[in-house]
Each structure stands twice: as C-alpha cells, then as structure tokens.
Amino acid sequence: MKIGYPCLNRTIGCTPSRTFRLRSYSPARLEETVRQNLECLGRILEFNLAKGLLFFRITSDLVPFASHPVCTFPWQEEFAGRFIALGSLIRRNGMRISMHPDQFTLINSPDPDIFRRSAAELAYHAAVLDLLGLDLTARIQIHGGGVYGDKKASLERFCARFEQLDEKIRRRLAVENDDRQYSITDCLQISRRTGIPVLFDSFHHQLNGNGEALGTAWRQAAATWGTNDGLPMIDYSSQKKGERKGRHAESIDLEDFAGFIAAGEGLDFDIMLEIKDKERSALRARRFLIKTSRIK
C-alpha cells in the first residue's frame, strides 16, 4: 500500500503549478514557468521519498496552456531530459503517479468542440506520463461527465467517445465516481463497456451511492483493475464538520480513517488522501497504518 496526496506540498515553500494569464503568454514566459514548475515537482518528489509517501498526483498546471492552441513552444523537446530524470527517480524508488484533469474535461459533452478540447487536454496529461517513462500503473482519472438531461444517452456517448480517443489516452484512463451524478454503479457500467478501471472515491460514494455498503462498492471497483493497471487507486476524504455537505475536511479524522481502512480489509490498494492540509494528513495516516501494522 502506498499513501499519497494531490498536487501541492504545503511544507517546502514552492509550487509546481505556477501559471500566468493567457494574454501574457509568450514562449519565453512559458519556458521559465515550466522550468520552475518542474524544479518544484522534483523537490516535492524528494520530500515525499524521504517521508515514505510514495503516491503523488501531479498537478494539471505543470505546463500552463499545454492543450491550448496558443502554446507553440516545444516544451516536450525542451524539457525531455528533465522529465527523464524525474521519471527515473519515480521508477527507481517504486513511487506511483496519477493525474486528474479539471471538471471541464468532459468527453461525453454533446458539444463536439468541448469534446475536442477535452481530448486535447487528455492528450497533454498522457504526454506528461509518457515523457516520465511511466508504465500503465500511472493513471489519468476522469469523471463520467455531465448528464445533459438523459443519463442513459450520456453514458452511451461516453463509451462511444472513449473509442475515438487516441490509444495513448485510452490505455491510461480510470473513471471515478462523483458526488452528484455518476455513482459507482454507473462507473461499473462504463467499465464493463470500455475496460476502464474504476477509481473508487469513498467520500463521493457516501454522498452519491445506491445503498451499497462501503466495502461492497470498494470491492466491486477493485475487481475492475487488471494486472497491468497496478493496485486499485482509492481516493479518501471525509466531511468537514460544520460546512456544506460535500466539503472536504481540512485535516484527517483518524477515527473515520480507521473505519475506512477496516472496510477494505483483505484488499491491496493505494490511497490518495484528498484532504486540505495535504502532506501533513498523509504523514499522520502513514503513522497510523504503521502503528496498526497495516504497512511497514
């Protein structure tokens, strides 16, 4: 089991998601920004390695405007050596990587232009993972998308659009249940049609389930992961007390986390903690799992 957190580290004093306004774009501005972002990503990976946090979600903002037509700078060629070095660090130390495009990446949109832009964004994410030289255990997680007034038709469109994506994208996708529209049942249907593994989000399941027990839904999702996909990826968070329903907690609730771990008894999995204080909660979770002999 690997423990991780997404995108940003709040300890080391840098960000791998520096960006700028589109109207300020220039090749020189992009080059300098990507250089700084990759430097910070390296620092985060070194920090995580030293702390035993071997699962990390790379920010989608690593290369600003990478999928936008304005981006003509050959960043893949310019930074190939840096990507190779970072990938070597990741592979050499058995770390696991994921990425997660934003909510505007909708491959099942009825609008062909939105699909085109979404496919371009996914191509960028796949390119990052390929440049790092990572195998297919490195995944791009996406949601089912919109319902657009007809969930059945929208599910059908997702599956049809999946087949239109480049193979470099298709082989890395995982579909995640969301908190409002696509439940674990819907994602399992997508998986049966496309072969995409289901990335189970336990908090989303609490908010948008169909009555399945946590452990039952978790096992159904885990069964969709093949040998080449790596261990099932699991997203974990809990409700922030006193806030609107669905708001992620600021810090880990170890009592809730213990119940979550118990529900997955007998399963092997890698956990992404979607908790606001990032590495701080990940370190607390790791200490808890060591203390309870769940990991060494």
Buried (B, 14 or more C-beta within 10 A) or exposed (E): BBBBBBBBBEEEEBBBBBBBEEEEBEEEBBBEBBBBBBEBBBBBBEBBBEBBBBBBBBBBBBBBBBBBEEBEBEBBEBBEEBBEBBBEBBBEEEBBBBBBBEEEBBBBBBEEEBBEBBBBBBBBBBBBBBBBBBEEBBBBBBBBBBBBEEBEEBBEBBBEBBEEBEEEBBBBBBBBBBBEBBBBBBBBBBBEBBBBBBBBBBBBBBBBBEEBEBBEBBBBBBBBBEEEBBBBBBBBBBBBEEEEEBEBBEEBBEEBBBEBBEBBEEBEBBBBBBBBBBBBBBBBBBEBBEEEEBBE
